[in-house]
């Protein structure tokens, strides 16, 4: 079943298929692991013009000793999902409880938190937008504050890691650079949207002509483009999308393209060198059969250019077929090495 879901995810990510939200069956919950499904209020999302939910679904996975050692505090790994899937189904697909149990058996216990940032367009892009809501601040402030006040966490920078896949990998880069004081270490899996996005006159025209009421049927690629546009170039005076389209008077609008580039992790590196060097550790990986390998290699090379230490791997795989395994076998052990130990 897991292989079939991986194939479906890859097909959706590789082709402009109908933009259905991806679902996955619930994973087994190993003995000793506690899973809580909660709602977290996002003050940073209030008043968003798209009407996205302010009360966000969050999956919290607690390690085996959490229920028995009531004085112990734990490091937290915040794990961000990709486009067209919500946090719960990403948690399902990634078999997060099993990953937590496996690492606990090896002596490394974490709380893992998987928030949902699904929006009308299919994903928040983990950006700061009056149209979608300020999802960067939601993750780095609202969510972290809630988890620290409701669970026995190591409530300081050294106790927090940030990771994500695809759009969540993008979120890891941009949230990490925007709020470096919050997280100790970061890992981006198969990050999307790394290079500045561009459009042709034809593609920009097509984007601007999608009927608002037909967004769900616009196709994966177009819906991802719309999500990026409303996140990166919001306009509160241009309903119903509340966006500045990248085309004006039949030509590409350079200001809108500049706003998009302002949200590119690759473009952000040069102005966030200090933030990136302040992390205890940075990691990134991508499959050699993933269409994102070129972009992810570019940000690896940009980090090298500025002498920013990081772990980097191109492994044998596609966009989805190894990500659950690598979360358990690579990403969580990376955080075990760098985050503060449970105490």
N, C-alpha and C positions, 0 to 999 in steps of 0.2 A: 504493500500500500504506500509506504513512504517513497519508494522509487517512482510510483505512478504520480504522486503529488509533485515530486521533483520535476518530472517530465512536464507536467502541466504548468508549473511555475516557469520553467525555462521557455516553453512555447509562448507563454504570455509575454515574457520579457523580451523575446527575440522577434516577435511579429506584432503587427497592429491588429491584434484580435480584439473582439468585443471586451470592453473593460469591466468584466465581472469581478467582484471582490473575491479573492482567493480564500478557500476554506480548507481546513485540515482536521482530521479526527483528533480527539483528545489523546494525549500520550499517557503511558503508564506512570503511576506515581509510586516510586520505590518506598519501601518501608522506612519510616522515620522522617521522610520528607513531608513538609506541610506546605500546601498551596492555598493562598488566599486571593480571591478576586474582589477587588475593592474599587471604589470611585474616588477620584481626587479632584477637588475643585481647582480649576485653572483661572485664578484672578487675571493672569496675563492674557487670557483668551476672551475676557468679557468685552462685549460690544463689537465683536468681529462681524463684518458686513456680510459674510457668507452664511451666517447662521449656524456655524459649526458648534457642536456640543461643548459646553464649558465644563461639565462634569465628565471627566475622562476615565474610561475603564483602564485598570492597571492590574497586571498579574504579579503577585509577589511570591517568590519561592524561598522557603526558609530551610536551612540545613538541619541535619538530624539532631544536633545537640541543642538547638534553639529551644525546644520544648522542655528539656530536662535540666539545662544549666541556666537558671534564670538570672544569673549575674553576668553572663558573658555577652560581650558586644562583638559585632561582626562587620567586616568590610562589605561594601555594597557594589555590585556591578549593575549599572544601568544599561539595558540592551534594547537598541532601537530597531524597529521593523522597517521593511521596505515598502514600495509603492503597491497599491491595490490590495493590500492585506492589512487587517487590523492587528492589534497587539496580541489578542488572545489566540488567533489562528497562527500567528508567527510563533508564539510560545508553543503551540501544539506541534507545528511543523519541526521546530528546532529541538523538540523533546528536552525542554529545559530542566524538568525535574530529574531526569536521568543524568544529565550533565552535572547538575549540582551534587547528586548522590555519588557519581563516579569520582568527582574531585574530593568530596568529603571522605570517601574511603581511602584516598591517597593522602589524607591529612590536611586538606585545604578546604575550609568551609567559607562559604559566601552566602549573603542574601543576594538573589538576582531579581531585578525589577524590570518588567516589560510593560511599558505604557503603550496605549493606543493613540495614534495621531491621525487616524483616518478622517478625511474631510470630504466635502461635496465633490471635489475634483479627483479624489482618490488618494490624496496624501498631502501632508502639511509642508513637505520639503524642509521641515525643521528650520523654518525661516521666520523672520519678524515682519509681519504684514498686517495692516489694519483690515485687509480683506479676509484673510484666513485666521488671524490671531497670531500673537507672538509666541510661537512654539519653542523658540530657542530659550526664552525666559521661562516658559512653562516647565521645560525639562530641568534647567539649571537652577531654578529658584523654587517654583511652586511645588514640583514633584519632590525635589531633594528635601525641602523643608518639611513636607508632609511625612516622608519616609523617616527622616531623622526624629520627628516628634512622636511617631506612632510605633516605631520598632527599635530594638536595641542595636543601633548602628554605632560604628566608629565615626562620630559626627564631625569629621574634619576632612580636609583635602586628602590627606594620606590614606583615608579609608574609603575613597570613592574612585571607581573606574567607569569609563564610558566606552561602549562598543556598539556596533551596528552593522547591518548588512544592506548593501545596495543603496536605496535612499537613506537607510539608517547609517550606512557608512559615510555618506555625504553629511548627514546630521552630526556624526561623530567629529568630522573635520571642522565644520562651521561652528558647532556649539563649543567644541574644545577651544578653538581660537578666540571665540567671543567671550567665553567664561573660563579662562584657564585657571583662575583661582579656586574653582569648585572641584575640579577633578585632578587626581594625582597622575593617572596614566590613561591612555586611549588606544583603541585598536579598531581600525576600519577594515571590514570585510567587503571586498568587491564593491567599493564605493562607486556610485553613479555620479553623473553630473559634475565631474571634477573640472573639466575644461570649460571656459566661457561658451555659453550656448549662442548660436547664430541662427539666422533664418534667411531664406531667399524671399523675394517678393511673392512668389507663388505660395510657399509654405506659410508665410505670415498672413497672406490674404485668406487662405483656407482656415487658419486658426481663428481669425477675427470673424469668420462667417459661421462658426458652429452655433447652432441654436442653443440658447441657455437651457431650454427644457429637454434637450436631447444629449446632454453631456454624457450620460451613462452609456450611450450607444456610440460614442465618438471614436471608439477604438483605443487600444492601450497607448500607442504612441502619441496620438493627439491628446488624449486625456492627460498624459504626463506633461505634455507641452503646456496645456492649459493650467495645470497645477503649478508649474514653474512660473508661468506668466503672472498669475494672481499673487503668488508668494513674493516675487521679486520686483514687480512694477505695479503695485496697487494704486488705484485712483478712486478715492471715495466719491468722486463726482461723476463717475462713468458706469452707472448700473446697466444691465443686471450683473455683469461679471465683476464690476468694480476694479477695472484693470486699464492700464495703458497698453494698447496693442503695439506690436513692434513695427507697424506700418502706418504711414501718414502721407496722404496725398499721392498714393501709388508708389511710394519709396520707403525703404527701410528707415525707421526712426533711430538715429544714432544714440539719442539719449536713453531710450528704452534698452537698447543693446548694452549701453554702458551700465545701466542699473542691473541688468542680468549678470554682466561680468563682475560687478561688485559683490555678487553672491557666489562666485566661483572659488572653490577651495584652492585651485591652482593659482588663481590671481591673488588670493588673499595671503599666500605664504610670505611674500616679500615684505608685507606690512605687518606681519604677526610673528616675526622671527623670535622676538623676546618671549612671546606667549608660548610658542612651540618649544623653545629651549628650556622653558620653566617646568615642563612635564618631567616626571621621574622616568617615564618611558613612553615610547610611541611604537605602535606596530601596525602593519598593513599587509594584506595579502590579496591575491586574485588568482583565479584559475587560468591556465594557459589556453583554454578553449572558450573563455569568456570574452564577449565582445567589448568588455570594459578594460581589457588588459592594457591597451595602449594608453588610455587616460590615467589609469592607476600607476603605470610605469612613469608617466610624466610627473606626477606629484612626488613619487619616490626620487626622481632625478632633481626636482626642485628643492626638496629637503636636503639632498646631498650638496647641492650648489651652495647652500647657506650653512653647511656644517651642522645640520640638525640631526642628532643621533636618532636612529630608528631601526626597528627590525622590519625586514621586507622579504616576502617570498612569493614567487610565482609557482604554483603547484599544479599537478596534473588534475584537471577537472574543468567543469563548466561553471556557470553562474550559481548553480544551486546544489549540485550533487554531493558536495563535500562539506557544505557549510555547517551542518549540525555536528558532524564528526569533528570538524576543526574547532568549533566553539568549545566542545568538551575537551579535546586533546591538545589544543594549541592556545586558544584565547584565555580560557579560565586559568590554566597553569601560568600563563604570562602574568595575569593579575595576581596570582598567588605569590609570584616572585617579587612583585613591586608594591603591592598595597600593604598597609599595616596588617599585622596578624590579628586574628581574634584574640580577645583578652578578657 
